């Protein structure tokens, strides 16, 4: 009871602070990264709506120095400036939880949860839902999602039902909505991402991106291989066909993320793969959507990247040796049932599909083309962020 009274008092006190209608604050991954939807929206608004003051809030010195060197506004979350801007902002915009910006001030602010893509897998639902508390009833809190059908999966995940759905395109897909590279693309990538892509291009290989979702045991990479020699043989297939496989661990599986479920055993396979000539690696700080355009084929499982990749209209392989486990947990959309991608139940089937791609790239690409378009139109019922801009600027 005392806790609820304290929240009410804080709510009324903080609402006395006048808001600046032209001030927005952004954050990601508890202040550790400059990535995902909030990053692209921050950059888009900073470039195209200069009357709005966009502030990135971070805990990382590297991000702070990088953005300020780029003449973009960035403050430390625990600084006086950080508190000032978070108290005055019209909206807090973030990808995961309030702590992306400031756990305290974001909770008592109007905010827009941009989330991090469209999820095929079902999220957990609390045993008991509570009604919105007084503060949330009197705040504007929106969840951004590109379709209404699959958004319920996210809305149900929050115990107090605090978010209202707003259907809009996702800012993180700015780079993917045109299949061609253009001069504007470099602006949305960091210097390190642009440098990495140039190095990849120099090798003149076809690129297969492998970006699996996180598992509860923290071991998502090539789950069903029996020994590392299988990866060595796979590397020979890649060399023979002038292919590279591009690997990115899930954020939870990066040591520097300090996630509570991080499993150090993933480093064993990761370190071995680094010894192989045709394996390439994407850094933790890189935003995944910034490098998707370089991938000619995508390998994933139940990560939302499979839906983003539909915007490029290129082949997708679902590689899921633990498919039966995910079937028990449930899907908001099971990609193996919609016939828009290939399905490999084990490592051998995956290698066979890579060989099929190498033998006839056009046929491999065209096999699911019609269904890719069909599913893309369902997933991205809204694919333009100007609707979101109108919400922000109204």
C-alpha positions as a LaTeX table, in Angstrom:
\begin{tabular}{lrrr}
\hline
Residue & $x$ (\AA) & $y$ (\AA) & $z$ (\AA) \\
\hline
Unk1 & 0.00 & 0.00 & 0.00 \\
Unk2 & 2.79 & 2.43 & 0.96 \\
Unk3 & 4.59 & 1.64 & $-2.31$ \\
Unk4 & 1.52 & 2.54 & $-4.36$ \\
Unk5 & 1.03 & 5.81 & $-2.44$ \\
Unk6 & 4.66 & 6.70 & $-3.05$ \\
Unk7 & 4.23 & 6.04 & $-6.78$ \\
Unk8 & 1.20 & 8.32 & $-6.87$ \\
Unk9 & 3.09 & 11.12 & $-5.12$ \\
Unk10 & 6.02 & 10.75 & $-7.52$ \\
Unk11 & 3.66 & 10.71 & $-10.49$ \\
Unk12 & 2.00 & 14.00 & $-9.47$ \\
Unk13 & 5.35 & 15.61 & $-8.65$ \\
Unk14 & 6.95 & 14.66 & $-11.96$ \\
Unk15 & 3.89 & 15.74 & $-13.95$ \\
Unk16 & 4.36 & 19.25 & $-12.57$ \\
Unk17 & 7.59 & 19.51 & $-14.58$ \\
Unk18 & 6.72 & 21.15 & $-17.91$ \\
Unk19 & 7.37 & 19.06 & $-21.03$ \\
Unk20 & 9.09 & 20.37 & $-24.14$ \\
Unk21 & 6.97 & 19.32 & $-27.15$ \\
Unk22 & 10.07 & 19.40 & $-29.37$ \\
Unk23 & 12.27 & 17.24 & $-27.14$ \\
Unk24 & 12.59 & 13.44 & $-27.43$ \\
Unk25 & 14.93 & 11.01 & $-25.65$ \\
Unk26 & 16.05 & 7.65 & $-27.04$ \\
Unk27 & 17.86 & 4.59 & $-25.70$ \\
Unk28 & 18.60 & 0.90 & $-26.21$ \\
Unk29 & 19.70 & $-2.19$ & $-24.31$ \\
Unk30 & 19.89 & $-0.59$ & $-20.85$ \\
Unk31 & 22.11 & 2.14 & $-22.27$ \\
Unk32 & 24.71 & $-0.30$ & $-23.64$ \\
Unk33 & 24.08 & $-0.15$ & $-27.39$ \\
Unk34 & 23.28 & 2.25 & $-30.21$ \\
Unk35 & 21.05 & 0.00 & $-32.28$ \\
Unk36 & 17.64 & $-1.25$ & $-33.37$ \\
Unk37 & 14.43 & 0.75 & $-33.91$ \\
Unk38 & 15.33 & 3.60 & $-31.58$ \\
Unk39 & 18.64 & 4.20 & $-33.37$ \\
Unk40 & 17.10 & 4.43 & $-36.84$ \\
Unk41 & 14.31 & 6.69 & $-35.64$ \\
Unk42 & 16.79 & 8.90 & $-33.77$ \\
Unk43 & 18.88 & 9.29 & $-36.94$ \\
Unk44 & 15.86 & 9.77 & $-39.20$ \\
Unk45 & 14.38 & 12.53 & $-37.06$ \\
Unk46 & 17.75 & 14.18 & $-36.47$ \\
Unk47 & 18.21 & 14.46 & $-40.23$ \\
Unk48 & 14.70 & 15.20 & $-41.49$ \\
Unk49 & 12.97 & 17.00 & $-38.58$ \\
Unk50 & 15.55 & 19.43 & $-37.26$ \\
Unk51 & 12.98 & 21.39 & $-35.30$ \\
Unk52 & 12.86 & 18.38 & $-32.94$ \\
Unk53 & 15.71 & 18.01 & $-30.46$ \\
Unk54 & 16.62 & 14.32 & $-30.34$ \\
Unk55 & 18.81 & 13.15 & $-27.44$ \\
Unk56 & 20.43 & 9.72 & $-27.23$ \\
Unk57 & 20.83 & 8.50 & $-23.63$ \\
Unk58 & 23.66 & 6.07 & $-22.92$ \\
Unk59 & 25.92 & 4.56 & $-20.26$ \\
Unk60 & 28.75 & 3.84 & $-22.70$ \\
Unk61 & 31.68 & 6.22 & $-23.23$ \\
Unk62 & 32.25 & 4.86 & $-26.74$ \\
Unk63 & 28.69 & 5.71 & $-27.81$ \\
Unk64 & 28.80 & 9.11 & $-26.10$ \\
Unk65 & 32.02 & 10.13 & $-27.87$ \\
Unk66 & 30.98 & 8.69 & $-31.24$ \\
Unk67 & 27.64 & 10.52 & $-31.42$ \\
Unk68 & 29.00 & 13.81 & $-30.17$ \\
Unk69 & 31.82 & 13.61 & $-32.75$ \\
Unk70 & 29.08 & 13.17 & $-35.36$ \\
Unk71 & 27.39 & 16.34 & $-34.08$ \\
Unk72 & 24.48 & 14.30 & $-32.75$ \\
Unk73 & 23.08 & 14.87 & $-29.26$ \\
Unk74 & 24.07 & 12.29 & $-26.66$ \\
Unk75 & 24.16 & 12.41 & $-22.85$ \\
Unk76 & 25.03 & 9.99 & $-20.08$ \\
Unk77 & 21.95 & 8.56 & $-18.38$ \\
Unk78 & 23.26 & 9.25 & $-14.87$ \\
Unk79 & 24.40 & 12.84 & $-15.56$ \\
Unk80 & 22.56 & 16.03 & $-14.61$ \\
Unk81 & 21.91 & 16.68 & $-18.30$ \\
Unk82 & 20.59 & 13.15 & $-18.63$ \\
Unk83 & 18.09 & 13.65 & $-15.81$ \\
Unk84 & 17.10 & 17.06 & $-17.13$ \\
Unk85 & 16.34 & 15.85 & $-20.63$ \\
Unk86 & 14.51 & 12.73 & $-19.48$ \\
Unk87 & 12.32 & 14.84 & $-17.18$ \\
Unk88 & 11.51 & 17.40 & $-19.89$ \\
Unk89 & 11.05 & 15.09 & $-22.90$ \\
Unk90 & 7.70 & 14.80 & $-24.62$ \\
Unk91 & 8.31 & 11.07 & $-25.25$ \\
Unk92 & 10.79 & 8.41 & $-24.19$ \\
Unk93 & 11.46 & 6.04 & $-27.13$ \\
Unk94 & 13.15 & 2.68 & $-26.52$ \\
Unk95 & 13.31 & $-0.96$ & $-27.69$ \\
Unk96 & 13.10 & $-3.23$ & $-24.66$ \\
Unk97 & 12.32 & $-1.87$ & $-21.19$ \\
Unk98 & 12.28 & 1.45 & $-19.35$ \\
Unk99 & 15.89 & 0.90 & $-18.27$ \\
Unk100 & 16.97 & 1.47 & $-21.89$ \\
Unk101 & 16.77 & 5.17 & $-20.97$ \\
Unk102 & 16.14 & 5.63 & $-17.25$ \\
Unk103 & 14.21 & 3.10 & $-15.20$ \\
Unk104 & 12.83 & 5.77 & $-12.89$ \\
Unk105 & 11.94 & 8.71 & $-15.14$ \\
Unk106 & 10.78 & 6.59 & $-18.10$ \\
Unk107 & 8.31 & 4.72 & $-15.90$ \\
Unk108 & 6.59 & 8.03 & $-15.06$ \\
Unk109 & 6.77 & 9.46 & $-18.60$ \\
Unk110 & 4.83 & 9.26 & $-21.83$ \\
Unk111 & 6.69 & 6.68 & $-23.85$ \\
Unk112 & 6.80 & 4.71 & $-27.08$ \\
Unk113 & 7.99 & 1.11 & $-26.94$ \\
Unk114 & 9.38 & 0.41 & $-30.39$ \\
Unk115 & 10.15 & $-3.22$ & $-29.56$ \\
Unk116 & 12.72 & $-5.15$ & $-31.62$ \\
Unk117 & 11.05 & $-6.69$ & $-34.63$ \\
Unk118 & 8.14 & $-9.02$ & $-35.26$ \\
Unk119 & 8.37 & $-12.26$ & $-33.31$ \\
Unk120 & 7.32 & $-15.64$ & $-34.75$ \\
Unk121 & 7.59 & $-17.32$ & $-31.34$ \\
Unk122 & 5.16 & $-16.74$ & $-28.48$ \\
Unk123 & 6.30 & $-14.80$ & $-25.46$ \\
Unk124 & 5.45 & $-15.83$ & $-21.94$ \\
Unk125 & 2.14 & $-14.57$ & $-20.55$ \\
Unk126 & 1.86 & $-13.66$ & $-16.85$ \\
Unk127 & $-0.29$ & $-16.02$ & $-14.76$ \\
Unk128 & $-2.33$ & $-13.06$ & $-13.63$ \\
Unk129 & $-2.87$ & $-9.74$ & $-15.37$ \\
Unk130 & $-3.37$ & $-6.59$ & $-13.32$ \\
Unk131 & $-5.35$ & $-3.59$ & $-14.43$ \\
Unk132 & $-3.46$ & $-0.45$ & $-15.37$ \\
Unk133 & $-2.43$ & 1.51 & $-12.30$ \\
Unk134 & $-3.36$ & 5.17 & $-11.91$ \\
Unk135 & $-0.07$ & 6.43 & $-13.38$ \\
Unk136 & $-0.31$ & 4.30 & $-16.51$ \\
Unk137 & $-3.95$ & 5.24 & $-17.03$ \\
Unk138 & $-2.93$ & 8.89 & $-17.13$ \\
Unk139 & 0.13 & 8.49 & $-19.36$ \\
Unk140 & 0.45 & 7.90 & $-23.09$ \\
Unk141 & 2.23 & 4.58 & $-23.53$ \\
Unk142 & 2.29 & 3.07 & $-27.01$ \\
Unk143 & 3.61 & $-0.18$ & $-28.47$ \\
Unk144 & 4.64 & 0.10 & $-32.14$ \\
Unk145 & 3.99 & $-2.95$ & $-34.32$ \\
Unk146 & 3.47 & $-3.32$ & $-38.08$ \\
Unk147 & 0.37 & $-5.51$ & $-37.85$ \\
Unk148 & $-2.47$ & $-5.94$ & $-35.40$ \\
Unk149 & $-2.74$ & $-9.72$ & $-35.62$ \\
Unk150 & 0.67 & $-10.56$ & $-34.12$ \\
Unk151 & 0.89 & $-7.59$ & $-31.75$ \\
Unk152 & $-1.27$ & $-9.29$ & $-29.13$ \\
Unk153 & 1.64 & $-11.64$ & $-28.43$ \\
Unk154 & 3.62 & $-8.64$ & $-27.17$ \\
Unk155 & 0.78 & $-6.78$ & $-25.46$ \\
Unk156 & $-0.11$ & $-9.86$ & $-23.40$ \\
Unk157 & 3.47 & $-10.12$ & $-22.20$ \\
Unk158 & 3.09 & $-7.09$ & $-19.90$ \\
Unk159 & 1.47 & $-7.82$ & $-16.57$ \\
Unk160 & $-0.26$ & $-4.45$ & $-16.21$ \\
Unk161 & $-1.43$ & $-4.09$ & $-19.83$ \\
Unk162 & 0.12 & $-0.66$ & $-19.90$ \\
Unk163 & 0.72 & $-0.29$ & $-23.64$ \\
Unk164 & $-1.76$ & 0.74 & $-26.30$ \\
Unk165 & $-1.13$ & $-0.64$ & $-29.78$ \\
Unk166 & $-0.17$ & 1.78 & $-32.53$ \\
Unk167 & 0.18 & 0.08 & $-35.92$ \\
Unk168 & 3.07 & 1.55 & $-37.90$ \\
Unk169 & 6.14 & 0.63 & $-39.90$ \\
Unk170 & 9.35 & $-0.17$ & $-38.04$ \\
Unk171 & 12.21 & 2.36 & $-38.22$ \\
Unk172 & 14.81 & $-0.44$ & $-38.22$ \\
Unk173 & 13.72 & $-1.38$ & $-41.74$ \\
Unk174 & 14.70 & 1.94 & $-43.32$ \\
Unk175 & 17.71 & 0.25 & $-44.95$ \\
Unk176 & 15.72 & $-2.78$ & $-46.14$ \\
Unk177 & 12.79 & $-1.10$ & $-47.85$ \\
Unk178 & 14.89 & $-0.57$ & $-50.95$ \\
Unk179 & 16.76 & $-3.56$ & $-52.36$ \\
Unk180 & 19.36 & $-1.26$ & $-53.88$ \\
Unk181 & 22.14 & 0.44 & $-51.94$ \\
Unk182 & 22.09 & 4.21 & $-52.05$ \\
Unk183 & 24.17 & 7.06 & $-50.68$ \\
Unk184 & 21.76 & 7.55 & $-47.78$ \\
Unk185 & 22.47 & 4.06 & $-46.40$ \\
Unk186 & 25.86 & 5.03 & $-44.99$ \\
Unk187 & 24.24 & 7.67 & $-42.79$ \\
Unk188 & 22.23 & 5.03 & $-40.93$ \\
Unk189 & 25.24 & 2.81 & $-40.32$ \\
Unk190 & 28.12 & 3.48 & $-37.97$ \\
Unk191 & 31.63 & 4.01 & $-39.32$ \\
Unk192 & 32.63 & 0.52 & $-38.13$ \\
Unk193 & 29.64 & $-1.06$ & $-39.87$ \\
Unk194 & 30.44 & 0.71 & $-43.14$ \\
Unk195 & 34.09 & $-0.32$ & $-42.90$ \\
Unk196 & 33.09 & $-3.94$ & $-42.21$ \\
Unk197 & 30.80 & $-4.06$ & $-45.25$ \\
Unk198 & 33.52 & $-2.71$ & $-47.52$ \\
Unk199 & 35.91 & $-5.42$ & $-46.30$ \\
Unk200 & 33.28 & $-8.11$ & $-46.90$ \\
Unk201 & 32.64 & $-6.82$ & $-50.42$ \\
Unk202 & 36.36 & $-6.96$ & $-51.30$ \\
Unk203 & 36.34 & $-10.75$ & $-50.84$ \\
Unk204 & 33.81 & $-11.06$ & $-53.66$ \\
Unk205 & 31.99 & $-14.03$ & $-52.14$ \\
Unk206 & 28.31 & $-14.79$ & $-51.79$ \\
Unk207 & 27.31 & $-14.23$ & $-48.16$ \\
Unk208 & 25.11 & $-16.49$ & $-46.05$ \\
Unk209 & 23.98 & $-14.81$ & $-42.84$ \\
Unk210 & 23.42 & $-17.08$ & $-39.82$ \\
Unk211 & 21.58 & $-15.27$ & $-37.04$ \\
Unk212 & 19.73 & $-17.59$ & $-34.64$ \\
Unk213 & 17.53 & $-16.52$ & $-31.76$ \\
Unk214 & 18.52 & $-17.00$ & $-28.14$ \\
Unk215 & 17.90 & $-20.25$ & $-26.24$ \\
Unk216 & 17.33 & $-20.53$ & $-22.52$ \\
Unk217 & 20.53 & $-22.57$ & $-22.18$ \\
Unk218 & 22.46 & $-19.82$ & $-23.99$ \\
Unk219 & 23.72 & $-22.14$ & $-26.77$ \\
Unk220 & 22.08 & $-21.18$ & $-30.06$ \\
Unk221 & 24.84 & $-21.83$ & $-32.64$ \\
Unk222 & 24.78 & $-25.15$ & $-34.58$ \\
Unk223 & 23.03 & $-26.92$ & $-31.72$ \\
Unk224 & 23.01 & $-30.42$ & $-33.18$ \\
Unk225 & 26.61 & $-30.87$ & $-34.33$ \\
Unk226 & 28.41 & $-33.72$ & $-32.61$ \\
Unk227 & 31.97 & $-32.41$ & $-33.00$ \\
Unk228 & 33.85 & $-29.47$ & $-34.47$ \\
Unk229 & 35.11 & $-31.54$ & $-37.42$ \\
Unk230 & 31.64 & $-31.11$ & $-38.92$ \\
Unk231 & 32.24 & $-27.37$ & $-39.03$ \\
Unk232 & 35.61 & $-27.95$ & $-40.68$ \\
Unk233 & 33.88 & $-29.99$ & $-43.41$ \\
Unk234 & 31.24 & $-27.27$ & $-43.74$ \\
Unk235 & 34.01 & $-24.73$ & $-44.24$ \\
Unk236 & 35.29 & $-26.83$ & $-47.17$ \\
Unk237 & 31.84 & $-26.66$ & $-48.79$ \\
Unk238 & 31.90 & $-22.89$ & $-48.37$ \\
Unk239 & 35.40 & $-22.61$ & $-49.88$ \\
Unk240 & 34.54 & $-24.82$ & $-52.83$ \\
Unk241 & 31.51 & $-22.66$ & $-53.69$ \\
Unk242 & 33.08 & $-19.26$ & $-52.93$ \\
Unk243 & 30.74 & $-18.63$ & $-49.99$ \\
Unk244 & 31.19 & $-17.03$ & $-46.60$ \\
Unk245 & 28.95 & $-17.60$ & $-43.62$ \\
Unk246 & 28.38 & $-14.52$ & $-41.49$ \\
Unk247 & 27.78 & $-15.28$ & $-37.79$ \\
Unk248 & 26.21 & $-13.12$ & $-35.11$ \\
Unk249 & 25.53 & $-14.36$ & $-31.61$ \\
Unk250 & 22.34 & $-13.24$ & $-29.94$ \\
Unk251 & 22.89 & $-10.23$ & $-27.66$ \\
Unk252 & 22.12 & $-12.32$ & $-24.56$ \\
Unk253 & 24.98 & $-14.62$ & $-25.53$ \\
Unk254 & 27.59 & $-11.86$ & $-25.67$ \\
Unk255 & 29.78 & $-11.71$ & $-22.58$ \\
Unk256 & 29.90 & $-7.89$ & $-22.66$ \\
Unk257 & 26.09 & $-7.73$ & $-22.50$ \\
Unk258 & 26.31 & $-9.16$ & $-18.95$ \\
Unk259 & 22.96 & $-10.89$ & $-19.35$ \\
Unk260 & 22.08 & $-13.03$ & $-16.32$ \\
Unk261 & 21.62 & $-16.15$ & $-18.50$ \\
Unk262 & 24.90 & $-15.80$ & $-20.40$ \\
Unk263 & 26.47 & $-19.25$ & $-20.90$ \\
Unk264 & 30.26 & $-19.15$ & $-21.26$ \\
Unk265 & 30.21 & $-22.53$ & $-23.04$ \\
Unk266 & 29.14 & $-20.78$ & $-26.25$ \\
Unk267 & 32.66 & $-19.37$ & $-26.51$ \\
Unk268 & 34.09 & $-22.84$ & $-27.30$ \\
Unk269 & 32.31 & $-23.16$ & $-30.64$ \\
Unk270 & 32.74 & $-19.46$ & $-31.33$ \\
Unk271 & 36.52 & $-19.60$ & $-30.86$ \\
Unk272 & 36.76 & $-22.68$ & $-33.08$ \\
Unk273 & 34.80 & $-21.03$ & $-35.87$ \\
Unk274 & 37.22 & $-18.10$ & $-35.80$ \\
Unk275 & 39.92 & $-20.52$ & $-37.01$ \\
Unk276 & 37.96 & $-21.32$ & $-40.17$ \\
Unk277 & 38.73 & $-19.38$ & $-43.35$ \\
Unk278 & 35.19 & $-18.81$ & $-44.63$ \\
Unk279 & 33.51 & $-17.83$ & $-41.38$ \\
Unk280 & 33.00 & $-14.11$ & $-40.69$ \\
Unk281 & 31.73 & $-12.50$ & $-37.48$ \\
Unk282 & 29.49 & $-9.57$ & $-36.61$ \\
Unk283 & 30.40 & $-7.55$ & $-33.51$ \\
Unk284 & 28.09 & $-7.05$ & $-30.53$ \\
Unk285 & 27.92 & $-3.29$ & $-31.18$ \\
Unk286 & 26.74 & $-3.78$ & $-34.78$ \\
Unk287 & 23.06 & $-3.45$ & $-35.53$ \\
Unk288 & 21.94 & $-6.58$ & $-37.37$ \\
Unk289 & 19.72 & $-4.75$ & $-39.86$ \\
Unk290 & 22.67 & $-2.58$ & $-40.88$ \\
Unk291 & 24.41 & $-5.57$ & $-42.50$ \\
Unk292 & 21.45 & $-7.66$ & $-43.75$ \\
Unk293 & 21.71 & $-6.20$ & $-47.26$ \\
Unk294 & 25.07 & $-7.90$ & $-47.77$ \\
Unk295 & 23.52 & $-11.34$ & $-47.17$ \\
Unk296 & 22.45 & $-13.31$ & $-50.25$ \\
Unk297 & 20.79 & $-16.02$ & $-48.12$ \\
Unk298 & 19.58 & $-15.97$ & $-44.52$ \\
Unk299 & 19.81 & $-18.87$ & $-42.07$ \\
Unk300 & 17.85 & $-18.41$ & $-38.86$ \\
Unk301 & 15.14 & $-20.13$ & $-36.83$ \\
Unk302 & 12.49 & $-18.23$ & $-34.85$ \\
Unk303 & 14.19 & $-14.87$ & $-34.75$ \\
Unk304 & 12.31 & $-11.81$ & $-35.98$ \\
Unk305 & 15.11 & $-11.29$ & $-38.51$ \\
Unk306 & 13.33 & $-13.74$ & $-40.84$ \\
Unk307 & 10.49 & $-11.26$ & $-41.25$ \\
Unk308 & 12.75 & $-8.23$ & $-41.72$ \\
Unk309 & 14.64 & $-10.19$ & $-44.38$ \\
Unk310 & 11.42 & $-10.69$ & $-46.36$ \\
Unk311 & 11.74 & $-7.04$ & $-47.39$ \\
Unk312 & 14.81 & $-7.99$ & $-49.44$ \\
Unk313 & 12.98 & $-10.87$ & $-51.21$ \\
Unk314 & 15.86 & $-13.32$ & $-50.86$ \\
Unk315 & 15.98 & $-17.00$ & $-49.80$ \\
Unk316 & 15.50 & $-17.94$ & $-46.16$ \\
Unk317 & 16.47 & $-21.22$ & $-44.47$ \\
Unk318 & 14.91 & $-22.15$ & $-41.14$ \\
Unk319 & 17.52 & $-24.30$ & $-39.40$ \\
Unk320 & 15.90 & $-25.65$ & $-36.25$ \\
Unk321 & 17.11 & $-28.96$ & $-34.79$ \\
Unk322 & 15.03 & $-28.18$ & $-31.68$ \\
Unk323 & 11.84 & $-27.45$ & $-33.60$ \\
Unk324 & 9.71 & $-29.81$ & $-31.46$ \\
Unk325 & 10.59 & $-27.85$ & $-28.32$ \\
Unk326 & 9.46 & $-24.61$ & $-29.92$ \\
Unk327 & 6.30 & $-26.27$ & $-31.16$ \\
Unk328 & 5.36 & $-27.00$ & $-27.54$ \\
Unk329 & 5.90 & $-23.36$ & $-26.56$ \\
Unk330 & 3.83 & $-22.10$ & $-29.46$ \\
Unk331 & 4.09 & $-19.55$ & $-32.24$ \\
Unk332 & 2.39 & $-16.34$ & $-33.19$ \\
Unk333 & 3.30 & $-17.53$ & $-36.71$ \\
Unk334 & 5.09 & $-20.80$ & $-37.40$ \\
Unk335 & 7.40 & $-20.07$ & $-40.37$ \\
Unk336 & 7.70 & $-23.76$ & $-41.25$ \\
Unk337 & 3.95 & $-23.92$ & $-41.97$ \\
Unk338 & 3.72 & $-20.92$ & $-44.31$ \\
Unk339 & 5.91 & $-22.21$ & $-47.18$ \\
Unk340 & 7.94 & $-19.03$ & $-47.61$ \\
Unk341 & 11.28 & $-20.57$ & $-46.60$ \\
Unk342 & 13.33 & $-23.76$ & $-46.66$ \\
Unk343 & 13.40 & $-25.94$ & $-43.56$ \\
Unk344 & 16.45 & $-27.86$ & $-42.28$ \\
Unk345 & 15.76 & $-30.07$ & $-39.26$ \\
Unk346 & 19.44 & $-30.90$ & $-38.79$ \\
Unk347 & 22.95 & $-29.92$ & $-39.82$ \\
Unk348 & 23.13 & $-32.41$ & $-42.70$ \\
Unk349 & 19.94 & $-31.01$ & $-44.24$ \\
Unk350 & 21.38 & $-27.52$ & $-43.86$ \\
Unk351 & 24.53 & $-28.50$ & $-45.79$ \\
Unk352 & 22.41 & $-30.06$ & $-48.52$ \\
Unk353 & 20.45 & $-26.85$ & $-48.91$ \\
Unk354 & 23.68 & $-24.82$ & $-49.17$ \\
Unk355 & 24.80 & $-27.18$ & $-51.95$ \\
Unk356 & 21.44 & $-26.73$ & $-53.70$ \\
Unk357 & 21.86 & $-22.97$ & $-53.54$ \\
Unk358 & 25.38 & $-23.21$ & $-55.00$ \\
Unk359 & 24.24 & $-25.38$ & $-57.93$ \\
Unk360 & 21.38 & $-23.14$ & $-59.05$ \\
Unk361 & 21.00 & $-19.80$ & $-57.29$ \\
Unk362 & 18.11 & $-18.57$ & $-59.43$ \\
Unk363 & 15.94 & $-21.64$ & $-58.86$ \\
Unk364 & 16.79 & $-21.59$ & $-55.16$ \\
Unk365 & 15.71 & $-17.98$ & $-54.91$ \\
Unk366 & 12.53 & $-18.32$ & $-56.97$ \\
Unk367 & 11.19 & $-21.38$ & $-55.16$ \\
Unk368 & 9.32 & $-19.42$ & $-52.43$ \\
Unk369 & 9.03 & $-16.06$ & $-54.13$ \\
Unk370 & 5.21 & $-15.83$ & $-54.27$ \\
Unk371 & 4.76 & $-16.90$ & $-50.66$ \\
Unk372 & 7.49 & $-14.56$ & $-49.47$ \\
Unk373 & 5.52 & $-11.69$ & $-50.95$ \\
Unk374 & 2.28 & $-12.96$ & $-49.41$ \\
Unk375 & 3.74 & $-13.27$ & $-45.90$ \\
Unk376 & 5.60 & $-9.97$ & $-46.23$ \\
Unk377 & 2.30 & $-8.18$ & $-46.89$ \\
Unk378 & 0.74 & $-9.81$ & $-43.82$ \\
Unk379 & 3.66 & $-9.05$ & $-41.50$ \\
Unk380 & 4.14 & $-5.51$ & $-42.72$ \\
Unk381 & 0.55 & $-4.43$ & $-43.08$ \\
Unk382 & 2.07 & $-1.02$ & $-42.25$ \\
Unk383 & 5.56 & $-0.38$ & $-43.55$ \\
Unk384 & 5.86 & 3.39 & $-43.54$ \\
Unk385 & 7.21 & 5.21 & $-40.49$ \\
Unk386 & 5.60 & 8.55 & $-41.37$ \\
Unk387 & 2.51 & 7.38 & $-39.48$ \\
Unk388 & 4.71 & 7.02 & $-36.42$ \\
Unk389 & 6.22 & 10.46 & $-37.08$ \\
Unk390 & 2.73 & 11.97 & $-37.02$ \\
Unk391 & 2.06 & 10.35 & $-33.64$ \\
Unk392 & 5.30 & 11.82 & $-32.28$ \\
Unk393 & 4.86 & 15.32 & $-33.69$ \\
Unk394 & 1.13 & 15.73 & $-33.00$ \\
\hline
\end{tabular}
